[in-house]
């Protein structure tokens, strides 16, 4: 019989909340301010990445000589304002899954590459009471696809990495979780994610429940 995971970690953007379209609007607005243009291919190139990597890409692409810190402040101001004014839209199945996992008593963490300011606005909508720990891009020196964010979550949960199940929507996030030694349920959003050992692919969070997470945490022996 499958055992419950030791801990369950959730990505945020594109997994729990439908913010990728909001990010696109803000990125396009900031890029215009820098004298450049922004398209879907630019967003796809950066999905699952961090604010510093996005800012660096924008400056390189636009050729602008604006200070990175200033561009980052534009991004954060635009993002937090839009989320507060327009609200945060949960992804299908996200709320029900969070409630069912919380009911098991298994430790839960939010692990996002977004800045703390953006995560805090989203947590007001998601429900911060679901999470025992929150790891943001501000809490690590290397963001996804580096394993540092999930290694930090594992340490905070005080559970063996192989007993932790991560839910992610981006290749960068999956790479980070896998490198940290966690098992993964991938719910692809903007970019495809192929099946692999220690990884299950789901079309939506509506297809994910506690029983599935338990199976991922305790795979059959070969």
Protein Blocks (a to p, Z undefined) as FASTA:
>chain_A
ZZddfbdcddfehplpccklmmmmmmmmmmmmnopacdfklmmmmgoiafklmmmmmmmm
nopabdfklmmmmmmmmmmmmmmmnopaddehklmmmmmmmmnopacddddfbdfklmmm
mmmmnopmlpmbdcdfklpfbdcfbfklmmmmmmmnopafklpccddfbfklmmmmmmno
pacddddfkbccdddehiacdfbfklpcfklmmmmmmccdZZ
